[in-house]
Amino acid sequence: MTGIVKFENISIRYKLEGMGTVVVLLHGYLESLDIWSAFSGELMKKFRVISIDLPGHGQSGIIADAHTMEIMAEAVKAVISELNISKCILIGHSLGGYVTMAFADLFPDRLYGYSLFHSTPFRDTEDKKQNRNREIELVDQGKKEMIFNTNVPRAFADDNLKKLKRKVEQALQIARNTTDEGIKAVLEGMKLRIDRSEVLSNSKIPVLVILGRKDNYIPYELVKERIKLNDKGEIYVLENAGHMGFIEEIEESLKAVTSFVKRCTG
């Protein structure tokens, strides 16, 4: 079932499937809860799965000129609170991982564990901030299609583009449904995010970091070297995935997440 939760005078859309331990899926930039469709359809056979449209994406509204990670974490909390869920496991893809880190920082008592799926706890570099500024300029110039046509195919490993052509097209269509204001608000928010490496390394709960060996956005070797985990943390590598492992290697991703959820809840 799908539903709506009111937050800060806007609507936040969510989708609820399955029964059991609650797993919350947070999508990435230029995505919506629909990006998880195949993955959540399998995961719900074992768990209660909640997918959420982050503010400014999908059918969720726009709160401010800058959707900070803290604002979006508050929106996630509003959804799970409305559904009377005291604790859950968060799985955050890319942007969703930044939101997950903010949630873990602000509301650690609401988590059994969390996963960064092709994401990091690091803040934007100056180069990355400049790239986000250029994307804002393209939106203002009415050229956001250039962003979609570059970013979405690049999210897949180069050697997966041909065989996953239909999946790439579906991701492109989801991106095209993102409004100008939604795109700019999240770009502004990502520029403002703080480094939460210490939140990750000092976490008292299980953490799973999923990396794609062929990720064009997050250099596998660099992240593996820089990221510091607690004694309950683990890194899982998808050997044939880029930045979209839950699509590119769905079976391996399901295995990793299923094992992690069971570890979080004993």
Secondary structure as GFF3:
##gff-version 3
##sequence-region A 1 266
A	DSSP	beta_strand	2	7	.	.	.	ID=ss1
A	DSSP	beta_strand	10	17	.	.	.	ID=ss2
A	DSSP	beta_strand	22	26	.	.	.	ID=ss3
A	DSSP	three_ten_helix	33	36	.	.	.	ID=ss4
A	DSSP	alpha_helix	37	43	.	.	.	ID=ss5
A	DSSP	beta_strand	48	52	.	.	.	ID=ss6
A	DSSP	alpha_helix	69	82	.	.	.	ID=ss7
A	DSSP	beta_strand	88	93	.	.	.	ID=ss8
A	DSSP	alpha_helix	95	106	.	.	.	ID=ss9
A	DSSP	three_ten_helix	108	110	.	.	.	ID=ss10
A	DSSP	beta_strand	111	117	.	.	.	ID=ss11
A	DSSP	alpha_helix	126	140	.	.	.	ID=ss12
A	DSSP	alpha_helix	144	155	.	.	.	ID=ss13
A	DSSP	three_ten_helix	158	160	.	.	.	ID=ss14
A	DSSP	alpha_helix	165	176	.	.	.	ID=ss15
A	DSSP	alpha_helix	180	192	.	.	.	ID=ss16
A	DSSP	alpha_helix	197	201	.	.	.	ID=ss17
A	DSSP	beta_strand	207	212	.	.	.	ID=ss18
A	DSSP	alpha_helix	220	226	.	.	.	ID=ss19
A	DSSP	beta_strand	233	238	.	.	.	ID=ss20
A	DSSP	alpha_helix	245	248	.	.	.	ID=ss21
A	DSSP	alpha_helix	250	265	.	.	.	ID=ss22
###
